[in-house]
Amino acid sequence: MSIERIEPGKRLSQAVAYGNLVFLAGQVAQDKPGASMAEQTRNVLDRIDALLAQAGTDKSKILSANIWITDMRQFAEMNEVWDAWVPPGCAPARATVEARLASPDYCVEIMVVAAR
């Protein structure tokens, strides 16, 4: 089996596919820095959709998700967008924690692993 690197960079690849698994790097709202939690979450999920498509899969095949948010008081706002995005019956295993992110412009980062 070969390793497929999607959008590789010097430090990381945005996604890596190996066999029937796809591992995404943590995604932030690069198009919406400083926006609300809901807007940033939508932007991140759009990015995840695009990367999964490049890897030949989609959000219905997400196995696990790790979510980092900068303020747990915004947990419900993030969940509202997440819940509307996840297809019925396809909720992955998931963890959400409060953390300081690499830039204060971002309030959410999401990393997923999916099957293809």
C-alpha positions as CSV (number, residue, x, y, z in Angstrom):
1,M,0.0,0.0,0.0
2,S,1.2,3.5,-0.8
3,I,0.9,6.6,1.2
4,E,-1.0,9.5,-0.4
5,R,-0.3,13.0,0.9
6,I,-2.9,15.6,0.1
7,E,-1.8,19.2,0.0
8,P,1.6,18.4,1.4
9,G,3.7,21.2,2.9
10,K,7.1,21.6,4.6
11,R,5.7,20.9,8.1
12,L,2.5,18.9,7.5
13,S,0.1,17.5,4.9
14,Q,-3.5,18.6,5.1
15,A,-4.5,15.0,4.8
16,V,-2.8,11.6,4.5
17,A,-4.5,8.5,3.1
18,Y,-3.2,5.0,3.7
19,G,-5.2,2.0,2.7
20,N,-8.8,2.6,3.6
21,L,-8.1,5.4,6.1
22,V,-7.8,9.1,5.7
23,F,-6.2,11.3,8.4
24,L,-6.8,15.0,8.3
25,A,-4.6,17.6,10.0
26,G,-6.3,20.0,12.4
27,Q,-8.3,22.5,10.3
28,V,-8.9,26.1,11.3
29,A,-11.0,28.8,9.6
30,Q,-8.3,30.2,7.3
31,D,-11.0,32.0,5.4
32,K,-12.7,33.5,8.5
33,P,-10.1,34.5,11.1
34,G,-11.7,36.5,13.8
35,A,-15.2,35.5,12.8
36,S,-17.8,34.1,15.2
37,M,-17.7,30.5,16.5
38,A,-20.5,29.5,14.1
39,E,-18.9,31.1,11.1
40,Q,-15.5,29.6,11.8
41,T,-17.0,26.1,12.5
42,R,-18.9,26.3,9.1
43,N,-15.7,27.3,7.4
44,V,-13.7,24.4,9.0
45,L,-16.4,21.9,8.1
46,D,-16.4,23.1,4.5
47,R,-12.6,22.6,4.4
48,I,-13.0,19.1,5.8
49,D,-15.6,18.3,3.1
50,A,-13.2,19.4,0.4
51,L,-10.2,17.5,1.8
52,L,-12.3,14.3,2.3
53,A,-13.5,14.6,-1.3
54,Q,-9.9,14.9,-2.5
55,A,-9.2,11.7,-0.7
56,G,-12.2,9.9,-2.2
57,T,-14.5,9.9,0.8
58,D,-17.0,12.1,2.6
59,K,-18.3,13.1,6.0
60,S,-20.6,10.1,6.3
61,K,-17.5,8.0,6.7
62,I,-15.9,9.9,9.5
63,L,-14.8,7.5,12.2
64,S,-13.5,10.0,14.8
65,A,-13.2,13.7,15.4
66,N,-11.1,15.8,17.8
67,I,-12.3,19.3,18.4
68,W,-10.5,22.1,20.2
69,I,-12.3,25.3,21.1
70,T,-10.9,28.3,22.9
71,D,-13.9,28.9,25.1
72,M,-16.3,26.2,26.4
73,R,-19.0,28.9,26.7
74,Q,-19.2,28.6,22.9
75,F,-19.6,24.8,23.0
76,A,-23.4,25.0,22.2
77,E,-22.8,27.4,19.2
78,M,-20.2,25.1,17.7
79,N,-22.4,22.0,18.3
80,E,-25.4,23.7,16.5
81,V,-23.3,23.9,13.3
82,W,-21.8,20.5,13.8
83,D,-25.1,18.8,14.4
84,A,-26.6,20.3,11.2
85,W,-23.5,19.1,9.2
86,V,-23.3,15.5,10.4
87,P,-25.5,13.2,8.4
88,P,-28.2,11.4,10.4
89,G,-27.0,8.1,11.8
90,C,-23.3,9.0,11.0
91,A,-22.1,10.6,14.2
92,P,-18.4,9.7,14.7
93,A,-16.6,9.0,18.0
94,R,-15.7,12.5,19.2
95,A,-13.9,14.5,21.8
96,T,-14.1,18.3,22.4
97,V,-11.7,20.1,24.7
98,E,-10.9,23.7,25.6
99,A,-7.5,24.8,24.4
100,R,-5.4,27.8,23.4
101,L,-4.9,27.6,19.6
102,A,-1.8,28.7,17.6
103,S,-3.4,32.0,16.7
104,P,-5.9,34.2,18.7
105,D,-7.7,34.7,15.4
106,Y,-9.1,31.2,15.6
107,C,-11.7,29.8,18.1
108,V,-12.1,26.3,16.7
109,E,-9.8,23.6,15.3
110,I,-11.1,20.2,14.1
111,M,-9.2,17.0,13.1
112,V,-10.9,13.9,11.7
113,V,-10.1,10.4,10.7
114,A,-12.3,8.8,8.0
115,A,-12.7,5.5,6.1
116,R,-12.9,5.5,2.3
